[in-house]
Amino acid sequence: MFSIASSISPLINCQNSPKSLTPVVSAASGFKTLTENLTVRVQRAENRELNVPLLSPFTIASSRLDSVRNVAIRIELSGGSVGWGETPILPSVTAENQQTAMVKAREACEFLRELPEMKLGDVLQEIGEFLPGHRFASVRAGMEMAMVDAAARAEEGFETLKLKVGKNLKADIEVLQAIREVHPTCSFVLDANEGYQTEEAVQVLQKLHGLSHVTRIAKDRFGVSVAADESCRDLSDLKRIINGDIVDVVNIKLAKTGILEALEVIELARSFGIELMIGGMVETRLAMGFSGHLAAGLGCFSDPVQGGYKASGAVYEYTDEGGHGRYLQWN
C-alpha cells in the first residue's frame, strides 16, 4: 500500500498544477519541429565501455553498486556535428548488462551508418524498431540521446534566410529556386524594398508556391506571410492596414516611428493578431542592439561600437549590465 500511494501522489500533484506543464509542452513543440524538419545522415557511430567508480556505494533494496559499468555512444552526422549518449546499466532494473549492451549498441551503430539521409523523426523511429521494448530500452535511450544531441548541435545555424530581391525578377526566381534545392527546409524572408509591382510579387510566389493571389490565401494555404515595411511608417498606416486586412506581419523599425510610437504600433498590432518582426536601416550595433533588446524584452560589419551583445553565427548573447551596454570611442 505504501509504494502504491507514494507512486500515485506525484501524478495527483502534477494534475493539480497545470502551469507546471507549460515548459514541457513548449519543449515538446520545439522537439517536434526538430524531428519533422531536420534531415540527417549518420557518418560515424561508435560505442565504448564507460566504467566510473563511485565516491560512495549506491544502494537500493535489490542491489549495491560500487562503480557504474555503462556504455558511452558517440554519433557524428555528415555535417560534422557530434552527439553523445549514455546507456545506463542497473542489472536489477535494466534488462541489459554491460556485455549485452555493448553488443547491441555496436549492432545499432552499424545499422545507423547504413541508413540513407532522412528526417530525424524517421531515424528515431528506425532506432525504436531496431531496439524494441524493455529488452533493449537502455541501449535505445543511449542511441536516441546521442542522435538528438547531434541533431540539436546541427541546428545551431540559421533556419531562416532574409534575401534582398526586387531588381531582376528572373534572376531573383533563379536564386531562390537554387537555394531551395540545396536547403529544402529553410524559410525565406523576401525583401524587395518596394522593387516589385503587385503582379511581380504574385509571379515570384507562383514560381515558388503555385500561388495565384497574394491575400490571406498566401498564409492559409501555403504558409506564406505578407509583411508591411515601408507601407507601415506610423500608427495611422497600421490602422489603414488593419481596416483593409492587408498583411499578416508588420516590420518594426525605430527609425520609422521612434520608440514611443513603436510601442503603440506594437500594442495595436498585437491586439489584432498581427505578427511582428524587428528590423533596421543601416545602423551600427548601437541602434540595432537597442532594437534587439526591445524585441527580446517584449517577446515578440566592422563597427565603431564597443561593448554590448556578442554575436556568434545565429546566436546573440545579451549581457545584464545597465542600459543597453554599448558605447562609442569618441577619441
Buried (B, 14 or more C-beta within 10 A) or exposed (E): EEEEEEEEEEEEEEEEEEEEEEEEEEEEEEBEEBBEBBBBBBBEBBBEEBEEEEEEEEEEEEEEBEEBBBBBBBBBBEBEBBBBBBBBBBEEEBBBEBEBBBBBBBBBBEBBBEBEEBBBBBBBEBBBEBBEEEBBBBBBBBBBBBBBBBBBBBBEEEEEEEBEBBEEBEEBBEEBEEBEEEBEEBBBBBBBEEBBEEEBBBBBBBBBEEBEEBEEEBBEEEEBBBBBBEBBBBBEBBBEBBEEEBBBBBBBBBBBBEEEBBBBBBEBBBEEEBBBBBBBEEBBBBBBBBBBBBBEEBEBEEEEBEBBBEEEEEEEEBEEEEEBBBEEEEE
